[in-house]
Amino acid sequence: MGDEIKVAELFAGVGGFRLGLEGYCDDSKGWKLPSAGPFRTIWANQWEPGSDKRQFAARCYESRFGKGSVINEDISAVLDEFDAGKRAIPDVDMVVGGFPCQDYSVARPLFQANGIEGKKGVLWWSIYRFLRIQLNGSSNNARWCMFENVDRLLKSPAKQRGRDFAIILSCLASLGYSVEWRVVNSAEYGFPQRRKRVYILAERCVQWNLEDRLLHGVMAHAFPMELPERVDYVEIPDDPYVTSQSFNLGGKLSPFSDAGVMVKNKVCTCKVSETYDGPRMTLGDVLVPEVEVPEEYFVPESQREKWEYLKGSKKERRTNKATGFEYNYSEGAMSFPDATDRPSRTILTGEGGRGASRFKHVVKCADGRLRRLVPDELDQLQCFPKGWTDTGMTDGQRAFCMGNALVVGIPHLIGLEVAKELSDQIVSS
Ligand SMILES: C[S@@+](CC[C@H](N)C(=O)[O-])C[C@H]1O[C@@H](n2cnc3c(N)ncnc32)[C@H](O)[C@@H]1O
């Protein structure tokens, strides 16, 4: 492995994992993000389904990390080319990636016996293929994996709670990995956005004690928590196909809680209360001076009522346009405008654009006017440097990239602990 940890970044977007692990310096812009350890990304892949025009994230990645730093093609085509002997893929020590999170919100029929439901969920199988390629090259490759996904992954699908995550675990177990996972709400660890995501860290050929790892592993050190009141145990079938067919059939709840460890198909899992006592950032901390906010970001008086309606609580009768079916619709009120003395809500991909929306953020200016957030603020809510996505794309595309990205500080904290554990092992060996 040498002195560095070579990383492959899949589904790289605008490089959140890379920034968190490697850090980034650009004195001309005043950007100084610390590295988490000896990580070096040597291969990255990013492709937004659609035409060339949709490749703005890959172009941003290249403009920040250099020409040729990312392969801008569909990952399955890249892997097909590898299988056909037409492309090389380098050996790496770590594979990282956030696989697209839209999949789990829209349930789709299952087409493959061991597939994950949801069209884009199939991308898990590209990760699996990538790992198998690495391990065929040498069993020393891909010692670690770090993945990010929506926390719903632990519970989906609705008709077989926890099955999708169990499939992922059984795939990783079949490749010789032990796994730690943790649902992290970034605001609970001081970051300026409430964003709840599951982080999965896998390591090959390690013999952890389940409970010891749960309380003293990388995740527990990166995200301090109280001693759990209760720990539950689950067994995962060896075969991902069997897992897919049989896991938790008839179970009303997923057996997976917010923290867990798997060693050789045996899982222990528990609920988590954080014990973080460091500094805390708020939405107000990332707001730019008002002079930097273009006029189009201010909510026109003529639109105010529409915004208030969408943000407000409602109970009304609605009709499905396609079927004519009538139903009762109700939802609670959102804070409007958003509080600036607290972390923001989660940024979604639709945050851009001037149209009124229930989910876009709106803040109140000193003169009482309301405005949406500008892309520089969205960059910073994800802990990217201010202006990171300012690489020639539209504001809507910048918002889309940030809605897809992650809070850079989270893989950074995990990376710090992985690097520390590695250096402790080197010292004691
Ligand atoms: C959840 S986002 C990950 C964002 C990333 N972690 C970041 O910091 O920006 C998933 C990414 O996978 C990309 N993607 C979707 N389908 C893909 C495919 N078939 N091949 C490669 N990338 C794909 C999407 O364009 C999106 O940027």
PDBQT file of the ligand as one rigid body, heavy atoms in Angstrom, charges set to zero:
ROOT
HETATM    1  C1  LIG A 501     -25.633  11.200  -4.718  1.00  0.00    +0.000 C 
HETATM    2  S1  LIG A 501     -24.731  11.885  -6.006  1.00  0.00    +0.000 S 
HETATM    3  C2  LIG A 501     -23.122  11.863  -5.326  1.00  0.00    +0.000 C 
HETATM    4  C3  LIG A 501     -22.542  13.251  -5.228  1.00  0.00    +0.000 C 
HETATM    5  C4  LIG A 501     -21.122  13.340  -4.736  1.00  0.00    +0.000 C 
HETATM    6  N1  LIG A 501     -20.861  12.576  -3.543  1.00  0.00    +0.000 N 
HETATM    7  C5  LIG A 501     -20.710  14.781  -4.516  1.00  0.00    +0.000 C 
HETATM    8  O1  LIG A 501     -20.086  15.087  -3.533  1.00  0.00    +0.000 OA
HETATM    9  O2  LIG A 501     -21.049  15.621  -5.354  1.00  0.00    +0.000 OA
HETATM   10  C6  LIG A 501     -24.645  10.581  -7.181  1.00  0.00    +0.000 C 
HETATM   11  C7  LIG A 501     -23.937  10.935  -8.465  1.00  0.00    +0.000 C 
HETATM   12  O3  LIG A 501     -23.929   9.775  -9.304  1.00  0.00    +0.000 OA
HETATM   13  C8  LIG A 501     -24.020  10.216 -10.649  1.00  0.00    +0.000 C 
HETATM   14  N2  LIG A 501     -24.486   9.101 -11.488  1.00  0.00    +0.000 N 
HETATM   15  C9  LIG A 501     -25.761   8.681 -11.680  1.00  0.00    +0.000 A 
HETATM   16  N3  LIG A 501     -25.786   7.649 -12.539  1.00  0.00    +0.000 NA
HETATM   17  C10 LIG A 501     -24.507   7.389 -12.884  1.00  0.00    +0.000 A 
HETATM   18  C11 LIG A 501     -23.902   6.436 -13.756  1.00  0.00    +0.000 A 
HETATM   19  N4  LIG A 501     -24.633   5.547 -14.419  1.00  0.00    +0.000 N 
HETATM   20  N5  LIG A 501     -22.547   6.451 -13.884  1.00  0.00    +0.000 NA
HETATM   21  C12 LIG A 501     -21.799   7.350 -13.204  1.00  0.00    +0.000 A 
HETATM   22  N6  LIG A 501     -22.336   8.293 -12.392  1.00  0.00    +0.000 NA
HETATM   23  C13 LIG A 501     -23.674   8.305 -12.222  1.00  0.00    +0.000 A 
HETATM   24  C14 LIG A 501     -24.984  11.379 -10.568  1.00  0.00    +0.000 C 
HETATM   25  O4  LIG A 501     -24.808  12.253 -11.660  1.00  0.00    +0.000 OA
HETATM   26  C15 LIG A 501     -24.608  12.046  -9.244  1.00  0.00    +0.000 C 
HETATM   27  O5  LIG A 501     -23.687  13.075  -9.457  1.00  0.00    +0.000 OA
ENDROOT
TORSDOF 0
